[in-house]
Amino acid sequence: MTKTAQTSLIHSDYEAPSGFDAFPPAVHRASTVLFENVAAMRSSQWKDKSAYTYGLHGTPTTFTLEARLAAIEGGEHCLLAPSGLSAIAMINFAFLKSGDDVLLPENVYNPNRELGRWLSQDFGVSARFYDPMIGGGIADLIQPNTKLVWTEAPGSVSMEVPDLPAICRAVKEKGVPVALDNTWSAGLALRGFDVGADIVMHALTKYQSGGADLLMGAVITRDTAVNERLAQAHMRLGLGVGADDAYLVMRSLPTMKLRFEAHDAGARKLASWLKARPEIAKVLHPAFEDCPGHANWKRDFKGAGGLFSVLFDPRYSEAQVDAFVDALTLFGIGYSWGGPNSLVMPYRIRAIRDRWLDAGVLVRFNVGLEDVGDLIADIEQALAQLPA
């Protein structure tokens, strides 16, 4: 049929020749997905990813990223979310309803803690917090209405490393699923299913992105029935990610292991230097023998990444430590990690840890990809400004 110029701008007869191939995956941007005919539309199912039905449920770009992320963890299924926190919310809403109970470690990522409190206040879900070093003793905390147990390894501020195999065994003997926030290790230093987790969550914002320029989360599973519950929550919550962000994560994955190892080497060197400084009372780094849970880290992990914390000597006030942080020039003040730029963040640890006993102001460092000697020089000049 003859088309007007305006219609031709929308309905072109041109089709690019087939057979094109390249290393980067194609970027498929779509809200509406087209069906070949009505029969194809009626028979298409989004739940098992056997067909494309709507952009929210996936395109070849997001399906490819999900498959690659699942492979890193040795999983079978993966769902993407707009952020790490939205991935956590997906898990909670998939497994919890009014009258249920969820257990979270005291050192849990603080937005997960706040989500637990919100579930308690407004949704009738009891959220209880347990000692992250409880090990198999967690079995005594499982109630008939406990439907989900969270773990995090290590705590992303206080750095305790739990005995994950013992926790997972004890919880699963009670028939309760275990969700692991594995963001700190990126699936490289620890694979969650190897220690018994049922669900593994990652904030792809960190090492998978590597550029500190996007937000995304992933939920990975092996069990099909578990994945189906998650997929229903994913759909009902309307969680989708943009194809361009998915492409950026895929572009970064080939270098993730190299970057992770560079972050790890730099962080250990900087942490060792800080350990010898008189201003620092304690270094909280899982690879160091005096870090709580170090034996668990040594047994279960293959690396450590770039994130660790320190406790300043108690003689320094919060205001003085804040001035030290402000005096740093190469460290940005920010909450994330895994990007090329180093970060620092002072914490009021007692506000997020009910049973915290150690004295001294806690400061968390994320070691980026700068020269470690330059980072040490920057910290040294900032420490020099502290009073004697």
Secondary structure, 3 states (H helix, E strand, C coil): CCCCHHHHHHCCCCCCCCCCCCCCCCCCCCCECCCCCHHHHHHCCCCCCCCCCEHHHCCHHHHHHHHHHHHHHCCCEEEEECCHHHHHHHHHHHHCCCCCEEEEECCCCHHHHHHHHHHHHHCCCEEEEECCCCHHHHHHHCCCCEEEEEEECCCCCCCCCCCHHHHHHHHHHCCCCEEEECCCCCCCCCCHHHHCCCEEEEECCCCCCCCCCCCCEEEEECCHHHHHHHHHHHHHCCCCCCHHHHHHHHHHHHHHHHHHHHHHHHHHHHHHHHHCCCCEEEEECCCCCCCCCHHHHHHHCCCCCCEEEEEECCCCCHHHHHHHHHHCCCCEECCCCCCCCCEEEEECHHHCCCCCCCCCCEEEEECCCCCHHHHHHHHHHHHCCCCC
